[in-house]
């Protein structure tokens, strides 16, 4: 739509005044929408976590409210790797309902490294996991018979 200057608007009469007013309104609406989109994008960017450690797989998989409903449930898993020095274990685990997380293979820190001493790759285990400082940490882990 052409933007009419005042000389053109005067020549075109009432029709020109309507187009000029409507054109200004459209431009004002586009500016407001653009400003709203920019503000929404900034708010979203601010709310996202910075530098998530994807090796540890620490992002949230569901609502925190579920943790209160399904508390301290053992989860079955198979040990894929153990790092005794760092106190970490790689598990192929079933769903963790406490955190609304599907079954997958991922690494966990173990709160007590001594619990890893009796375990080996390939062992079937069950464990209880908690969220500590934003990371999933195994509180209990035991070998299945």
Secondary structure by P-SEA (a helix, b strand, c coil): cccccaaaaaaacaaaaaaaaaaaaaaaaaaaaaaaaaaaaaaaaaaccccccccccccccccaaaaaaccbbbbbbbbccccccccbbbbbcccccccccccccbbbbbccccccccccccccccbbbbbccccccccbbbbcc
